[in-house]
Amino acid sequence: MNLPQVTLISLIGRDYKVKEHEEALEKSSKGITFGAVKLIQSNRIKDISSWNEAVIYDLPTYVDTDFALFVHHDGYVINSDLWRNEWLAYDFVGAPWPLPSDDFSYRTPSGQIVRVGNSVSLRSKKLMDLVATRPMEYHYGNNNEDGQICVWEREWLEEQGCRFAPLEVAKYFSKEHEIPENIGIKTFAFHQV
């Protein structure tokens, strides 16, 4: 399968689990020829907070294709034959999230519950460039990049024309949590919890 419009990419701190990330990129490439495959090691990344900032602000500068498939050492493609071209109609496709058990998690500023997110994801260059223009903010004690994109900036991104895959589509893309909607479904990718 050829995906010339997609860059397979991983962004890590200098010398952070390099071999494991190389293996994740190799496994993700089985059966797929990407437009580019990149492992970016950044001196800027010192901890999870600086990694989140680097994903928002630096990752887009390394992507020259229309999309990036962002993977990690603990989350990558496991079933390349399950790729669906329909995912390219969205600006963000990630694993489904569970329904929140509190009154603030996975909620946009207007209170909409978000069911699809996750860092291991397919992202459009358009979305990445737009998010990089926004400030990182702490929400309920964290500033994870996937929350920044899929929850806190979601409504603004939708106003800019970005589309997020619905749960019915995303449940075939990746799995992070087992939820009622994805039980028994074989996915293209995964992210270990």
Long-range contacts (C-beta under 8 A, 24 or more apart in sequence): 1-31, 1-32, 1-33, 1-80, 1-83, 2-32, 2-33, 3-32, 3-33, 3-34, 3-35, 3-83, 4-33, 4-34, 4-35, 4-65, 5-35, 5-65, 5-66, 5-67, 5-88, 6-34, 6-35, 6-65, 6-66, 6-67, 6-68, 6-69, 6-122, 7-34, 7-35, 7-36, 7-37, 7-38, 7-62, 7-63, 7-64, 7-65, 7-67, 7-68, 7-69, 8-32, 8-34, 8-36, 8-37, 8-38, 8-68, 8-69, 8-71, 9-36, 9-37, 9-38, 9-39, 9-40, 9-59, 9-62, 9-63, 9-68, 9-69, 9-70, 9-71, 10-38, 10-39, 10-40, 10-70, 10-71, 10-72, 10-73, 11-40, 11-42, 11-45, 11-51, 11-54, 11-55, 11-58, 11-59, 11-62, 11-70, 12-39, 12-40, 12-41, 12-42, 12-45, 12-51, 13-41, 13-42, 13-43, 13-45, 13-46, 13-50, 13-51, 14-41, 14-42, 14-43, 14-45, 15-41, 16-41, 16-45, 17-73, 20-73, 20-74, 21-72, 21-73, 23-73, 24-71, 24-72, 24-73, 24-74, 24-75, 24-76, 25-71, 25-76, 27-76, 27-77, 27-78, 28-69, 28-71, 28-76, 28-77, 28-80, 28-189, 29-77, 30-77, 30-80, 31-80, 31-81, 32-77, 32-80, 32-83, 34-69, 35-64, 35-65, 36-64, 36-65, 38-62, 49-143, 51-145, 52-136, 52-143, 52-144, 52-145, 52-148, 53-136, 53-145, 55-119, 55-145, 56-131, 56-132, 56-134, 56-136, 56-145, 56-148, 56-149, 57-132, 59-128, 60-125, 60-128, 60-129, 60-131, 60-132, 63-125, 63-128, 65-125, 66-124, 66-125, 66-126, 67-122, 67-123, 67-124, 67-125, 68-122, 68-123, 68-125, 68-128, 69-121, 69-122, 70-119, 70-120, 70-121, 70-122, 70-123, 71-120, 71-189, 72-119, 72-120, 72-191, 74-191, 74-192, 75-118, 75-119, 75-120, 75-174, 75-176, 75-189, 75-190, 75-191, 75-192, 76-120, 76-189, 76-190, 77-188, 77-189, 78-187, 78-188, 78-189, 78-190, 79-186, 79-187, 79-188, 79-189, 80-188, 82-172, 82-186, 82-187, 82-188, 83-188, 84-172, 84-173, 84-188, 86-169, 87-122, 87-165, 87-169, 87-173, 88-122, 89-163, 90-122, 90-124, 90-163, 90-164, 90-165, 90-169, 91-123, 91-124, 91-126, 91-127, 91-157, 91-162, 91-163, 91-164, 92-116, 92-121, 92-122, 92-123, 92-124, 92-127, 92-149, 92-150, 92-162, 92-163, 92-164, 92-165, 93-121, 93-122, 93-164, 93-165, 93-169, 93-170, 93-173, 93-174, 94-118, 94-119, 94-120, 94-121, 94-122, 94-146, 94-150, 94-165, 94-170, 94-173, 94-174, 95-120, 95-121, 95-170, 95-173, 95-174, 95-175, 95-176, 95-177, 95-187, 95-189, 95-190, 95-191, 96-167, 96-170, 96-171, 96-175, 96-176, 96-177, 96-179, 96-181, 96-182, 97-176, 97-177, 97-179, 98-177, 98-179, 99-179, 104-140, 105-140, 106-151, 107-151, 108-151, 108-152, 108-154, 108-155, 109-152, 109-155, 110-155, 112-154, 112-155, 114-150, 114-151, 114-154, 115-166, 115-167, 115-170, 116-150, 116-164, 116-165, 116-166, 116-167, 116-170, 117-146, 117-147, 117-149, 117-150, 117-151, 118-146, 118-150, 118-174, 118-176, 118-191, 119-144, 119-145, 119-146, 119-191, 120-174, 120-176, 120-189, 120-190, 120-191, 121-146, 121-174, 122-173, 123-149, 124-162, 126-161, 126-162, 127-157, 127-162, 130-157, 130-160, 130-162, 131-157
